[in-house]
Each structure stands twice: as C-alpha cells, then as structure tokens.
Amino acid sequence: MEKSIMSKQSVSQVERENIRLKAAVEELSILNEIAAAINSSIEVEQIVELMIKKCIKHLKVEQAAVMLLDEKLEQQPFHTMIRQAVSSAEVLPYRFDNQLSGWMLKNQKPLLINDFAHDNRFVEIKDQALVIRSLLSVPLLSKGKMIGVLSLFNKKSSAGFSSQDQRLVTIIASQSAQVIENARLYQEEQKLLQVQKELMLALEIQSNLLPKRQPVLKNYDIFGKSIPAQTVGGDYFDFIALDQNCLAICLGDVSGKGLPAAMLMANLQATVRGQTTIDASPCNCLKRSNKLMYLSTDRQKFVTLFYGVLDTTNHKFCFANAGHNRPLFVKKGRTPICLETAGMALSILDNSEFKEDCIVFSPGDSLLIFSDGITEAMNFSGEEFGEDRVADLFYKNQKMSAKDIVEKIITSVDNYSNNEYPKDDMTLIVIKRRT
C-alpha cells in the first residue's frame, strides 16, 4: 500500500518536473526565436515590429505596443513606435494613457493588471476600461536607462497574465532593449554622416560659386572675402565684368542653412548673372531677378541682395538694395555714412519696386559692403558686434588696402567672439579708389 502511494507520488513528481522542463524548454525556444528575429535587422522599426509579432503569437494576447522614450520631448516623452493586433483587420482602440506612461516612467518596473476596470491606481482612465481587460507593461532598460515600454493588452485566457508571463516578457524586454538602443544609435550615426555629406556638398557648391580671383581695375583696389559658417549659411558675392570699364558688384544672403541654402545661392547667381546680360542697371536687374526668384523659390525662402555697378570712366557707382545690410561709404578722411536705399528682399512679392541711387568715388574714398554675419557675431554676454563697431573700424583703417581692411574687420570679429567658429557666414567687399 505504502509502495503504491509512493509510486503515485513519484509519478506525480515526475509529471510536474516534465511540465516544468517542457515550459522551460518552450520559454527558451521563444527567447531564442525572438533573439534571432531582433538580431536580424539594424532598423529600429523592424526590430520592434518583429518583437511585437512574437509577443502576440507566444503570449496569446489581443494586442501589443512599444513606446519609445524621446528625452527631447518634455510634454509627451513617449511616442508609440509600433502597435499591432492579432489581425490587421481588427480595430486598434487601446491607448497608453499619460497616467500609465507616467507611472512607468516614475517606477520603471513591470506593471501587471488583470482587472483594469477596478484597479484603483488608474480609476481616472474610465474610457480605457471599456476595451482593456488586462495589461502587462515592462520597461525597456538599456544599461539601466529607460528607453521605452513594451505593453501587452488583453490576455486571451480567462486567468489573465501570470507571474511566468511577467518573467518572460521582462526577459524579452531586457533582451530587446540593448538591440533597439544600438539600432537607434546606428541610425543617428547614419543621419549624422548624411548631414556631414550634405554639409561638404554645400561647402563645395558655395565655394564654386564665389569668385576665384579679385577684379583688377585701373585706379581701383577691390577685395572680397567670404568665410562660411559651420552650418553653411547662404552668403553670396560676385564680381561681374560688364565691359572694360564697368563692373557689377553684388553681395547677398539667402535664407536657410546647409544644402538648401547652397542650392538657392546657385539659383541666385544664375539669375543675377543672366539678368545683367539683358539690363545691368541696378533697379531693373533687381526687379527682373526678383520676378524670376519669386517664380522659382518656395514661399518660405527669400534673398537679401545689394547690387551695384561701378563705372571707372566717370567713377560713378549706382546701386539698389533688396533688404540687405546698409553698406558704409567713407569720403577720404571723413566718418562713414550709410547708403540708404529701401527695397524688399527678393522672392517675397512678385512685383517689388526698388530705388536706385548713385555715389561718386573721389581719390581715397572707400565703400564697405558686408553681410549680417559680421554685425550679428556675439561675445560671451550675447552682445552683438554691431554696425557701430564696423563703422569705427572702417573709419580708423581707411588708409589700408582693401584686403587689409577686410582682414582687419574679420580679425576683430573673431577676437570679439572669442575665435569661435562663426555661427553665420561672414562676407565683406571693400572698394577703394586709389589716390
């Protein structure tokens, strides 16, 4: 009798052990399957999608979702990455409410609820209780840092989620978190490389558009220089020989940064150069250029441009300004004055009008044209270099050569901003009539 009882107990014990071993083998098989799936891709979206599909299949739930944490978003730090149901035809009504995401963010531990409607921690989320019966959420932790949440909704069995389910999902989350984080870092690195490629291309475009040599005109000393910003702004300057005695001179700034700004600059150069062959007079050239830029440029983009024509026979310089910084003109030995000509930036309106004015160069007179990268350079206190400092430098150094004046101003701006890489392009042109 005793042997029979012991025999039955042994059989029962063996059966339980077999069940445990079978469950362990099944769990290991699930983990291996998920590990193989998520390690087969370097795309975050694909990794998350594979993980969710496996969770729905093996844990027998109606729906699963992964929300990743974005530290740059203060109000809504979580955003749903992937959400899937048992069938693609099913309605996907479940939302991971702010209260739930807040709980996960604060506690950073598994959350298991088998009677969501009566859970006192989330009584305020009444609308969710209509569709969510049970919930299992676990944090995605990478090196102790929370990067997201894996959530399973509505276990198909009436018993709901078990502690074994929680253990398995926690392992899956731990297994997946580092893979997801590595994929995210890889994608960010690829984006950075793409940005760097675009930056190099933009620099190349900008460099190719700028004059390769300084103009040589009898009785005049002319020098222009542009220093691109780290993000590549859109400064542009050009010298366009109209004939032996006349030279068109322009300096502009296109809106935006990087490759889009470089492309817009190329458009501007082609437009202005094309219009000088039709009518090089400042007013008409700007008017025609504005019309073409308006038709070919996005409404969010615009261009400021100062354009003038120097005639070396009568030493007259006629100019017009489309919303650009006011150039400084200094008569020999006098203080600089601003060349005041009103005009709207190009490509804002299709029918903008521009005012034309003229000055006459006497021996020793100088003109300084510059971009806002000069005046808006800042020191540690956030104070701009400003037009007054530019004018003071121009006045004190007017006896220098055109090149030396440009270099002097650039050096002063660099020192003022503690030699930091310029946040905006810095461009200057100096025109001097020799004495």
C-alpha positions as CSV (number, residue, x, y, z in Angstrom):
1,M,0.0,0.0,0.0
2,E,2.8,2.4,1.0
3,K,4.8,1.4,-2.1
4,S,1.7,2.2,-4.2
5,I,1.3,5.6,-2.7
6,M,5.0,6.4,-3.0
7,S,4.9,5.2,-6.6
8,K,2.0,7.5,-7.4
9,Q,3.8,10.4,-5.7
10,S,6.9,9.7,-7.7
11,V,4.9,9.7,-10.9
12,S,3.2,12.9,-10.0
13,Q,6.5,14.5,-9.2
14,V,8.0,13.3,-12.5
15,E,5.0,14.7,-14.3
16,R,5.3,18.1,-12.6
17,E,9.0,18.1,-13.4
18,N,8.3,17.2,-17.0
19,I,5.7,20.0,-17.2
20,R,8.3,22.4,-15.7
21,L,11.0,21.3,-18.1
22,K,8.7,21.5,-21.0
23,A,7.7,25.0,-20.0
24,A,11.4,25.9,-19.6
25,V,12.2,24.5,-23.0
26,E,9.3,26.3,-24.6
27,E,10.4,29.6,-22.9
28,L,14.0,29.1,-24.0
29,S,12.7,28.4,-27.5
30,I,10.6,31.6,-27.5
31,L,13.6,33.6,-26.3
32,N,15.9,32.1,-28.9
33,E,13.3,32.8,-31.6
34,I,12.9,36.4,-30.6
35,A,16.6,36.9,-30.2
36,A,17.2,35.6,-33.7
37,A,14.5,37.8,-35.1
38,I,15.5,41.0,-33.5
39,N,19.2,40.5,-34.2
40,S,18.5,40.0,-37.9
41,S,17.9,43.7,-38.5
42,I,19.5,47.1,-37.8
43,E,16.3,49.0,-38.4
44,V,14.6,50.1,-35.2
45,E,11.1,49.9,-36.7
46,Q,11.7,46.3,-38.0
47,I,13.2,45.2,-34.7
48,V,10.2,46.5,-32.7
49,E,7.8,45.0,-35.2
50,L,9.3,41.6,-35.0
51,M,9.4,41.7,-31.2
52,I,5.7,42.6,-31.1
53,K,4.6,39.9,-33.5
54,K,6.5,37.3,-31.5
55,C,4.9,38.5,-28.2
56,I,1.4,38.4,-29.7
57,K,2.0,34.9,-31.0
58,H,3.6,33.3,-28.0
59,L,1.9,35.1,-25.1
60,K,-1.5,34.9,-26.8
61,V,-2.7,38.5,-26.4
62,E,-5.0,40.6,-28.4
63,Q,-2.6,43.5,-29.0
64,A,0.9,44.7,-28.2
65,A,2.6,48.0,-28.5
66,V,6.1,49.5,-28.0
67,M,6.5,53.2,-26.9
68,L,10.0,54.7,-27.1
69,L,11.1,57.5,-24.9
70,D,12.3,60.7,-26.5
71,E,14.1,62.8,-23.9
72,K,13.8,65.9,-26.2
73,L,10.0,65.9,-25.8
74,E,9.1,67.3,-22.5
75,Q,5.3,67.3,-22.7
76,Q,4.9,63.9,-24.4
77,P,8.1,62.0,-23.8
78,F,6.7,58.7,-25.1
79,H,5.6,58.1,-28.7
80,T,4.1,54.9,-30.0
81,M,6.6,53.2,-32.2
82,I,4.7,50.1,-33.3
83,R,1.2,48.9,-32.4
84,Q,-0.2,45.6,-33.7
85,A,-3.2,43.4,-33.1
86,V,-3.8,39.7,-33.7
87,S,-5.4,40.5,-37.1
88,S,-4.7,43.5,-39.2
89,A,-8.4,43.8,-39.8
90,E,-9.1,44.5,-36.1
91,V,-9.7,47.9,-34.7
92,L,-6.8,49.1,-32.6
93,P,-8.5,51.2,-29.9
94,Y,-6.0,50.9,-27.0
95,R,-4.1,53.9,-26.0
96,F,-1.2,54.1,-23.5
97,D,-2.6,56.9,-21.4
98,N,-0.4,59.7,-20.0
99,Q,-1.2,58.4,-16.5
100,L,0.0,54.9,-17.4
101,S,3.1,56.2,-19.1
102,G,3.8,58.5,-16.2
103,W,3.6,55.5,-13.8
104,M,6.0,53.5,-15.9
105,L,8.4,56.5,-16.2
106,K,8.3,57.0,-12.4
107,N,8.5,53.4,-11.2
108,Q,10.5,51.8,-14.1
109,K,9.3,48.3,-13.2
110,P,6.7,45.8,-14.6
111,L,3.0,46.6,-14.3
112,L,0.6,43.7,-14.3
113,I,-3.2,44.3,-14.1
114,N,-5.7,41.6,-14.7
115,D,-8.8,43.6,-13.8
116,F,-8.2,47.0,-15.3
117,A,-11.7,48.4,-14.7
118,H,-11.3,48.1,-10.9
119,D,-7.6,49.0,-10.5
120,N,-7.5,51.9,-8.0
121,R,-4.3,53.3,-9.4
122,F,-5.9,54.2,-12.7
123,V,-9.6,54.9,-11.9
124,E,-9.4,58.2,-13.9
125,I,-8.9,56.3,-17.1
126,K,-12.5,55.2,-17.4
127,D,-12.7,55.1,-21.2
128,Q,-9.8,52.7,-21.4
129,A,-11.5,50.2,-19.0
130,L,-14.1,49.6,-21.7
131,V,-11.6,47.9,-24.0
132,I,-8.7,47.0,-21.8
133,R,-9.3,44.0,-19.5
134,S,-5.8,43.0,-18.7
135,L,-2.5,44.7,-19.1
136,L,1.2,43.8,-18.8
137,S,3.8,46.5,-19.3
138,V,7.5,46.3,-18.7
139,P,10.2,48.9,-19.1
140,L,12.8,48.7,-21.8
141,L,16.1,49.3,-20.0
142,S,19.4,49.7,-21.7
143,K,22.3,49.8,-19.3
144,G,20.0,50.9,-16.5
145,K,18.5,53.7,-18.6
146,M,14.8,53.5,-19.6
147,I,14.4,53.8,-23.4
148,G,10.8,52.8,-23.7
149,V,7.9,50.5,-22.7
150,L,6.7,47.1,-24.0
151,S,2.9,46.6,-23.3
152,L,0.7,43.6,-23.9
153,F,-3.1,44.0,-23.8
154,N,-5.9,41.5,-23.0
155,K,-4.6,38.0,-22.4
156,K,-6.8,35.6,-24.2
157,S,-7.1,33.1,-21.3
158,S,-9.6,34.0,-18.6
159,A,-7.0,33.6,-15.9
160,G,-5.2,36.7,-17.3
161,F,-1.5,37.4,-17.1
162,S,0.6,35.2,-14.8
163,S,3.9,35.8,-13.0
164,Q,5.5,33.5,-15.5
165,D,4.2,35.8,-18.3
166,Q,5.7,38.8,-16.5
167,R,9.0,37.0,-16.1
168,L,9.2,36.0,-19.8
169,V,8.2,39.5,-21.0
170,T,10.7,41.1,-18.7
171,I,13.5,38.9,-20.2
172,I,12.2,39.7,-23.7
173,A,12.3,43.4,-22.9
174,S,15.8,43.2,-21.4
175,Q,16.9,41.2,-24.4
176,S,15.4,43.7,-26.9
177,A,16.3,47.0,-25.2
178,Q,20.0,46.9,-26.0
179,V,19.4,45.8,-29.6
180,I,16.9,48.6,-30.0
181,E,19.3,51.2,-28.5
182,N,22.2,50.0,-30.6
183,A,19.9,50.3,-33.7
184,R,18.9,53.8,-32.6
185,L,22.5,54.9,-32.1
186,Y,23.4,53.4,-35.5
187,Q,20.5,55.3,-37.2
188,E,21.6,58.5,-35.5
189,E,25.1,58.0,-36.7
190,Q,23.9,57.4,-40.2
191,K,21.9,60.6,-40.1
192,L,24.9,62.5,-38.8
193,L,27.0,61.1,-41.6
194,Q,24.3,62.2,-44.1
195,V,24.3,65.7,-42.6
196,Q,28.1,65.8,-42.9
197,K,27.9,64.7,-46.5
198,E,25.3,67.4,-47.3
199,L,27.5,69.9,-45.4
200,M,30.5,69.1,-47.5
201,L,28.4,69.3,-50.7
202,A,27.0,72.6,-49.6
203,L,30.5,73.9,-48.9
204,E,31.7,72.7,-52.3
205,I,28.7,74.4,-54.1
206,Q,29.3,77.6,-52.1
207,S,33.0,77.6,-52.8
208,N,32.5,77.1,-56.5
209,L,30.0,79.9,-56.8
210,L,32.3,82.5,-55.2
211,P,34.8,84.5,-57.4
212,K,38.1,82.7,-57.9
213,R,40.1,85.9,-58.3
214,Q,39.8,89.6,-57.3
215,P,38.9,92.1,-60.0
216,V,41.7,94.2,-61.5
217,L,40.5,97.7,-62.5
218,K,42.6,100.8,-63.2
219,N,42.6,103.3,-60.3
220,Y,40.7,100.9,-58.0
221,D,41.6,98.4,-55.3
222,I,38.8,95.9,-54.8
223,F,38.8,92.9,-52.5
224,G,36.0,90.4,-51.4
225,K,36.1,87.5,-49.0
226,S,33.6,85.1,-47.5
227,I,34.1,82.8,-44.5
228,P,31.5,80.0,-44.4
229,A,29.8,79.2,-41.1
230,Q,30.0,75.7,-39.6
231,T,26.4,75.1,-40.7
232,V,26.9,76.7,-44.1
233,G,24.8,79.8,-44.4
234,G,23.9,81.4,-47.7
235,D,26.2,84.3,-48.2
236,Y,27.0,85.1,-51.8
237,F,29.1,87.7,-53.5
238,D,30.1,88.2,-57.1
239,F,32.0,90.4,-59.5
240,I,30.5,90.5,-63.0
241,A,32.5,92.3,-65.7
242,L,30.0,94.1,-68.0
243,D,32.6,95.6,-70.3
244,Q,36.2,97.0,-70.0
245,N,35.0,99.9,-67.8
246,C,32.0,98.7,-65.9
247,L,31.8,96.1,-63.1
248,A,28.7,94.8,-61.4
249,I,29.3,94.0,-57.7
250,C,26.8,92.2,-55.5
251,L,26.6,90.7,-52.1
252,G,23.6,88.7,-50.8
253,D,22.4,86.4,-48.2
254,V,19.9,83.6,-48.9
255,S,17.6,82.3,-46.1
256,G,18.3,78.9,-44.6
257,K,21.3,76.7,-43.9
258,G,23.2,73.8,-45.4
259,L,22.4,72.2,-48.8
260,P,19.1,74.0,-49.4
261,A,20.8,77.4,-48.9
262,A,23.6,76.4,-51.2
263,M,21.1,75.4,-53.9
264,L,19.2,78.7,-53.5
265,M,22.5,80.5,-53.8
266,A,23.3,78.8,-57.1
267,N,19.8,79.8,-58.3
268,L,20.5,83.4,-57.2
269,Q,23.9,83.6,-59.0
270,A,22.5,82.2,-62.2
271,T,19.5,84.6,-62.1
272,V,21.6,87.7,-61.4
273,R,24.2,86.9,-64.0
274,G,21.5,86.2,-66.6
275,Q,19.8,89.5,-65.9
276,T,23.0,91.5,-66.3
277,T,23.2,90.4,-69.9
278,I,19.7,91.9,-70.5
279,D,19.8,95.1,-68.4
280,A,22.6,95.6,-65.9
281,S,21.2,98.7,-64.3
282,P,20.6,98.1,-60.6
283,C,16.9,98.9,-60.4
284,N,16.0,96.8,-63.5
285,C,18.3,94.0,-62.7
286,L,16.9,93.6,-59.2
287,K,13.3,93.9,-60.4
288,R,13.8,91.2,-63.1
289,S,15.8,88.9,-60.7
290,N,13.0,89.3,-58.1
291,K,10.4,88.2,-60.6
292,L,12.3,85.1,-61.5
293,M,13.3,84.2,-57.9
294,Y,9.6,84.6,-56.9
295,L,8.5,82.1,-59.5
296,S,11.2,79.5,-58.7
297,T,11.5,79.7,-54.9
298,D,9.4,78.3,-52.0
299,R,7.4,80.9,-50.3
300,Q,9.3,80.4,-47.1
301,K,12.6,81.3,-48.7
302,F,13.9,84.8,-49.5
303,V,17.1,86.5,-50.5
304,T,18.6,89.8,-49.4
305,L,20.9,91.4,-52.0
306,F,22.9,94.6,-52.5
307,Y,23.7,95.2,-56.2
308,G,25.7,98.0,-57.7
309,V,27.5,98.9,-60.9
310,L,30.9,100.7,-60.9
311,D,31.8,102.8,-64.0
312,T,35.5,103.5,-63.9
313,T,35.2,106.2,-66.6
314,N,33.2,108.6,-64.5
315,H,33.8,106.9,-61.1
316,K,30.1,106.7,-60.5
317,F,28.7,103.8,-58.5
318,C,25.0,103.2,-59.0
319,F,23.2,100.8,-56.7
320,A,20.0,99.3,-55.3
321,N,19.3,97.3,-52.2
322,A,16.9,94.4,-51.7
323,G,16.6,94.2,-47.9
324,H,20.3,93.8,-47.3
325,N,22.6,95.4,-44.7
326,R,23.3,99.1,-45.5
327,P,26.8,99.5,-46.9
328,L,29.2,102.1,-45.5
329,F,30.7,104.8,-47.6
330,V,33.6,106.9,-46.4
331,K,34.9,110.0,-48.1
332,K,38.7,110.4,-47.6
333,G,39.4,111.5,-44.0
334,R,35.7,111.6,-43.0
335,T,33.4,109.4,-41.0
336,P,31.4,106.7,-42.7
337,I,27.8,107.2,-43.8
338,C,25.2,104.5,-44.6
339,L,23.9,104.2,-48.1
340,E,20.2,104.4,-47.5
341,T,18.1,102.8,-50.3
342,A,14.9,101.0,-49.4
343,G,13.9,97.7,-51.0
344,M,12.2,94.5,-50.1
345,A,14.1,91.2,-50.1
346,L,13.8,89.1,-53.3
347,S,11.2,86.5,-53.9
348,I,8.7,87.8,-51.2
349,L,6.5,89.7,-53.7
350,D,6.4,89.2,-57.4
351,N,6.2,92.9,-58.2
352,S,8.6,94.6,-55.8
353,E,9.9,98.0,-56.7
354,F,13.5,99.1,-56.0
355,K,15.0,102.5,-55.6
356,E,18.3,103.3,-57.4
357,D,20.9,105.8,-56.1
358,C,24.5,106.8,-57.1
359,I,27.7,107.9,-55.4
360,V,30.9,109.2,-57.0
361,F,34.3,108.0,-55.9
362,S,36.9,110.6,-55.4
363,P,40.6,109.6,-54.8
364,G,40.9,108.0,-51.4
365,D,37.1,107.2,-51.0
366,S,36.1,103.7,-49.9
367,L,33.0,101.6,-49.8
368,L,32.3,98.6,-47.5
369,I,29.6,96.0,-48.2
370,F,29.1,93.3,-45.7
371,S,26.7,90.6,-44.5
372,D,24.9,90.3,-41.2
373,G,27.3,87.6,-40.1
374,I,29.7,90.5,-39.3
375,T,27.3,92.7,-37.3
376,E,25.5,89.8,-35.6
377,A,28.5,88.0,-34.3
378,M,28.2,87.7,-30.5
379,N,30.5,87.8,-27.5
380,F,30.1,85.7,-24.3
381,S,27.5,88.1,-23.0
382,G,25.3,87.7,-26.0
383,E,26.0,91.3,-27.2
384,E,26.3,91.7,-31.0
385,F,29.3,93.1,-32.7
386,G,27.1,95.7,-34.2
387,E,27.2,98.2,-37.0
388,D,28.9,100.9,-34.9
389,R,32.0,98.8,-34.3
390,V,32.1,98.0,-38.1
391,A,31.9,101.7,-38.9
392,D,34.6,102.6,-36.3
393,L,37.0,100.0,-37.7
394,F,36.3,101.1,-41.3
395,Y,37.0,104.8,-40.4
396,K,40.2,104.1,-38.4
397,N,41.7,101.8,-41.1
398,Q,40.5,103.6,-44.3
399,K,44.1,104.2,-45.3
400,M,44.8,100.4,-45.5
401,S,44.5,98.4,-48.7
402,A,41.1,96.9,-49.5
403,K,42.4,93.4,-48.5
404,D,43.9,94.7,-45.2
405,I,40.6,96.4,-44.3
406,V,38.7,93.2,-44.8
407,E,41.2,91.1,-42.8
408,K,41.2,93.7,-40.0
409,I,37.5,93.5,-39.6
410,I,37.4,89.7,-39.7
411,T,40.1,89.5,-37.1
412,S,38.3,92.0,-34.9
413,V,35.1,90.0,-35.2
414,D,36.9,86.7,-34.4
415,N,38.5,88.3,-31.3
416,Y,35.2,89.7,-30.2
417,S,33.5,86.3,-30.4
418,N,36.5,84.6,-28.7
419,N,37.6,83.0,-32.0
420,E,34.6,80.6,-32.1
421,Y,33.6,79.1,-35.4
422,P,31.2,81.6,-36.9
423,K,27.5,80.8,-36.5
424,D,26.7,82.6,-39.7
425,D,28.7,83.3,-42.9
426,M,30.9,86.4,-42.8
427,T,31.3,88.2,-46.1
428,L,32.8,91.6,-46.9
429,I,33.7,93.6,-50.0
430,V,35.8,96.7,-50.0
431,I,36.1,99.1,-53.0
432,K,38.7,101.8,-52.8
433,R,39.6,104.4,-55.4
434,R,43.4,104.8,-55.3
435,T,44.8,108.3,-54.6
